Amino acid sequence: MMPRSQIQKSLFALLLGSMFLAGCGVHNPFCGSARPKPVLTSLAPNPASLTQVQQGLLLTVKGSHFYSSSIVIWNGAVLPTTVLSATQLQAMITTTQISSPGTAQVVVHTPANLSGDLGCDSGGDSKALTFTVT
């Protein structure tokens, strides 16, 4: 049987190690309500024609780690966003966003939800995908 002081030292080392490893991408068990950064995998349709945009194009954004508060960001501007699921969002693209052929950077942002957790990353921005209008 292990002495009590040795058990306490082992538990402390485990706790300390868990907190430092969280910064290395290892799951920190003390970050209960922290949200992972969203992951953006595809935009549909992409590319789209200027005619489609002029008529109002419903852009479907696919990925993972989307929440009810996740939003689509188009070239730095927040778009009204409909959350369909944890893997799909939708936003309307019109000539207000892009009025001629070209490209735009699309990002998904999820606000942090830490609820008092310390040392935990939460939410953030996905990597950008390029949307093309022809």
JOTA-V286513 format. One record per pair of residues at least 12 apart in sequence whose ideal C-beta (glycine too) atoms are under 10 Angstrom apart, sorted by sequence separation. I is the first residue (numbers start at 1). GAP is how many residues later the second one is. D is the distance in whole Angstrom. If there is no record, write none. Layout:
I|GAP|D + I|GAP|D
This chain:
18|12|7 + 19|12|10 + 22|12|9 + 45|12|7 + 69|12|9 + 71|12|9 + 79|12|4 + 80|12|7 + 110|12|8 + 111|12|5 + 112|12|8 + 18|13|10 + 45|13|9 + 46|13|8 + 59|13|7 + 70|13|6 + 78|13|9 + 79|13|7 + 93|13|9 + 110|13|4 + 111|13|9 + 15|14|9 + 44|14|10 + 45|14|8 + 46|14|9 + 69|14|8 + 79|14|8 + 109|14|8 + 110|14|7 + 15|15|8 + 44|15|7 + 45|15|8 + 46|15|10 + 59|15|9 + 66|15|9 + 68|15|5 + 79|15|10 + 91|15|9 + 109|15|7 + 110|15|8 + 43|16|6 + 44|16|5 + 67|16|7 + 70|16|9 + 108|16|10 + 109|16|5 + 110|16|8 + 43|17|7 + 44|17|8 + 66|17|6 + 72|17|6 + 74|17|7 + 79|17|10 + 91|17|10 + 107|17|10 + 108|17|7 + 109|17|8 + 42|18|8 + 43|18|6 + 44|18|7 + 61|18|10 + 66|18|9 + 68|18|10 + 71|18|8 + 72|18|8 + 73|18|9 + 79|18|7 + 107|18|5 + 108|18|4 + 42|19|8 + 43|19|8 + 66|19|7 + 67|19|7 + 70|19|6 + 72|19|4 + 74|19|7 + 77|19|9 + 89|19|7 + 107|19|6 + 108|19|9 + 41|20|9 + 42|20|5 + 43|20|10 + 59|20|8 + 61|20|8 + 66|20|5 + 71|20|8 + 72|20|10 + 77|20|7 + 106|20|9 + 107|20|8 + 108|20|9 + 40|21|7 + 41|21|5 + 42|21|8 + 64|21|10 + 65|21|7 + 66|21|6 + 72|21|9 + 107|21|5 + 108|21|9 + 40|22|8 + 41|22|5 + 59|22|10 + 60|22|10 + 61|22|10 + 62|22|10 + 64|22|7 + 65|22|9 + 66|22|7 + 74|22|10 + 75|22|8 + 105|22|10 + 106|22|6 + 107|22|8 + 38|23|9 + 39|23|10 + 40|23|4 + 41|23|7 + 61|23|9 + 62|23|10 + 63|23|9 + 64|23|6 + 66|23|6 + 74|23|5 + 75|23|8 + 105|23|4 + 106|23|5 + 39|24|5 + 40|24|9 + 58|24|9 + 60|24|8 + 63|24|6 + 64|24|10 + 74|24|8 + 104|24|9 + 105|24|8 + 106|24|8 + 38|25|6 + 39|25|5 + 40|25|10 + 62|25|6 + 63|25|8 + 104|25|10 + 105|25|6 + 106|25|5 + 38|26|7 + 39|26|6 + 40|26|9 + 61|26|10 + 62|26|6 + 63|26|8 + 104|26|7 + 105|26|8 + 38|27|5 + 39|27|9 + 61|27|7 + 62|27|8 + 77|27|10 + 79|27|9 + 81|27|9 + 103|27|5 + 104|27|5 + 36|28|8 + 37|28|7 + 38|28|6 + 60|28|6 + 61|28|4 + 75|28|9 + 76|28|10 + 81|28|9 + 103|28|7 + 104|28|8 + 36|29|5 + 38|29|8 + 43|29|10 + 60|29|8 + 61|29|7 + 75|29|5 + 76|29|8 + 102|29|9 + 103|29|5 + 104|29|8 + 35|30|7 + 59|30|9 + 60|30|5 + 61|30|7 + 74|30|6 + 75|30|6 + 102|30|8 + 103|30|7 + 35|31|10 + 36|31|10 + 59|31|7 + 60|31|9 + 74|31|8 + 75|31|8 + 76|31|8 + 78|31|8 + 101|31|8 + 102|31|6 + 35|32|6 + 38|32|6 + 40|32|9 + 58|32|6 + 59|32|5 + 73|32|8 + 74|32|6 + 75|32|9 + 101|32|5 + 102|32|9 + 38|33|10 + 58|33|8 + 59|33|7 + 73|33|7 + 74|33|8 + 98|33|8 + 100|33|8 + 101|33|6 + 35|34|9 + 57|34|9 + 58|34|6 + 59|34|5 + 72|34|6 + 73|34|4 + 97|34|9 + 98|34|10 + 99|34|9 + 35|35|9 + 57|35|7 + 58|35|8 + 72|35|8 + 73|35|7 + 98|35|5 + 56|36|6 + 57|36|4 + 71|36|9 + 72|36|6 + 73|36|5 + 97|36|9 + 56|37|8 + 57|37|7 + 71|37|7 + 72|37|8 + 56|38|5 + 57|38|10 + 59|38|9 + 70|38|6 + 71|38|5 + 93|38|8 + 95|38|10 + 53|39|10 + 55|39|9 + 56|39|9 + 70|39|7 + 71|39|8 + 53|40|6 + 54|40|8 + 55|40|10 + 57|40|9 + 69|40|9 + 70|40|5 + 71|40|8 + 93|40|8 + 52|41|8 + 53|41|6 + 54|41|6 + 57|41|10 + 67|41|10 + 69|41|7 + 70|41|8 + 53|42|6 + 66|42|7 + 68|42|10 + 69|42|5 + 53|43|10 + 65|43|9 + 67|43|5 + 69|43|10 + 44|44|10 + 53|44|8 + 64|44|10 + 66|44|7 + 67|44|8 + 69|44|8 + 48|45|8 + 50|45|8 + 53|45|6 + 54|45|9 + 59|45|10 + 61|45|7 + 63|45|6 + 65|45|7 + 41|46|9 + 44|46|10 + 53|46|8 + 61|46|10 + 62|46|10 + 67|46|8 + 53|47|9 + 59|47|8 + 61|47|6 + 38|48|10 + 39|48|9 + 50|48|8 + 53|48|9 + 40|49|9 + 50|49|8 + 43|50|10 + 48|50|9 + 50|50|7 + 38|51|9 + 50|51|6 + 49|52|9 + 50|52|9 + 73|52|7 + 70|53|9 + 73|53|9 + 75|53|10 + 47|54|9 + 69|54|8 + 72|54|10 + 73|55|9 + 47|56|9 + 67|56|8 + 70|56|9 + 75|56|9 + 74|57|8 + 65|58|9 + 65|59|10 + 46|60|9 + 66|60|9 + 43|61|10 + 65|61|8 + 64|62|9 + 43|63|6 + 63|63|6 + 63|64|10 + 61|65|9 + 40|66|7 + 63|66|9 + 40|67|7 + 62|67|10 + 40|68|5 + 61|68|8 + 38|69|9 + 39|69|8 + 38|70|4 + 61|70|10 + 37|71|9 + 38|71|7 + 37|72|10 + 38|72|5 + 59|72|7 + 37|73|7 + 36|74|8 + 57|74|10 + 35|75|6 + 35|76|8 + 57|76|9 + 35|77|7 + 34|78|8 + 35|78|5 + 53|78|10 + 33|79|10 + 34|79|7 + 35|79|9 + 33|80|5 + 34|80|6 + 53|80|6 + 33|81|6 + 34|81|8 + 52|81|8 + 53|81|10 + 32|82|10 + 33|82|4 + 51|82|10 + 52|82|10 + 31|83|8 + 32|83|8 + 33|83|8 + 34|83|6 + 46|83|8 + 47|83|10 + 48|83|8 + 50|83|6 + 51|83|10 + 31|84|10 + 32|84|10 + 33|84|6 + 37|84|7 + 46|84|8 + 47|84|8 + 48|84|7 + 49|84|7 + 50|84|7 + 32|85|6 + 34|85|10 + 35|85|10 + 36|85|8 + 37|85|9 + 38|85|8 + 40|85|9 + 41|85|9 + 46|85|6 + 47|85|4 + 48|85|6 + 49|85|6 + 31|86|5 + 34|86|4 + 35|86|9 + 36|86|8 + 37|86|7 + 38|86|7 + 40|86|4 + 41|86|10 + 43|86|5 + 45|86|9 + 46|86|6 + 47|86|7 + 48|86|7 + 30|87|7 + 31|87|9 + 33|87|8 + 34|87|7 + 35|87|5 + 36|87|8 + 37|87|4 + 38|87|7 + 39|87|6 + 40|87|6 + 42|87|7 + 43|87|8 + 45|87|10 + 46|87|9 + 47|87|5 + 30|88|8 + 31|88|8 + 32|88|9 + 34|88|4 + 35|88|5 + 36|88|9 + 37|88|7 + 38|88|4 + 39|88|8 + 40|88|7 + 41|88|8 + 43|88|5 + 28|89|9 + 30|89|7 + 31|89|3 + 33|89|8 + 34|89|8 + 35|89|9 + 37|89|7 + 38|89|9 + 40|89|5 + 43|89|9 + 30|90|7 + 31|90|8 + 37|90|9 + 28|91|7 + 31|91|7 + 28|92|6 + 28|93|9 + 23|96|8 + 25|96|10 + 22|97|6 + 23|97|10 + 22|98|7 + 23|98|8 + 19|99|9 + 20|99|9 + 22|99|8 + 19|100|6 + 18|101|10 + 19|101|9
